[in-house]
Amino acid sequence: MCGRGETKEFDYPITAQLEGESLWSELKSHGNEMVVSRIGKRMFPNCNIRLNGLLPTAYYHLVLEALPISRDKFEYDNGKWVAAGPAQPESDKRIYTHPETPLQGAGWIRKPASFKTVKFTTGERDGNQIVVRLGQKYVLRLHLVELSDQPHIANRCATFVFRETEFITVNSYKNEIVAAVKMNRSGQNYVLPERGA
């Protein structure tokens, strides 16, 4: 991951574009919520990222992280999220390595990197899960690491933060607008929160 061990920045331009950005932004404007559980729940919307500028034959690792963005824990009160004390200590298991890693740049460029199998859990991590805490705010961050084929040369690394992916972790939806948008866009049925809850 970037910032750990021997890494350096890329000396060529790389871009990472979040697909479905308009849906993520719409949900953020309503105070996006992500349902989590001990056994793990998949995120919606899916996180798909289109990469450009990679060297076709170089190998790259992709790591997705749920980055905490507040020192507070939040609760839903009178139709809005409010700070409700200090956040719980974070787990060091907030990352997910893409299952196709490492892959050559040509492979990552050919199609968006999909993180649709990622699950958020409040329990112990098991494979494709990211450990989070209930009632805390996160944003998704991508770490891209180019593997060096020479042991004395540091790996190159870049980090991309997707601010529109901001969400609060919940065990069930509190915000009826967020629940309705997700139900309409995913085709899934969710239990809508009771008015005034």
Buried (B, 14 or more C-beta within 10 A) or exposed (E): BBEEEEBEEBEEEBEBEBBBEEBBBBBBEBBBBBBBBEEBBBBBBBBBBBBEEBBEEBBBBBBBBBBBBBEBBBBBEEEEBEEEEEBBEBBEBBBBBBEEBBBBBEBBBEEBBBBEBBBBBBEEBEEBBBBBBBBBBBBBBBBBBBEBEEEEEEBBBBBBEBEBBBBBBBEEBBBBBBBBBBBEBEEEEBEBBEEEE
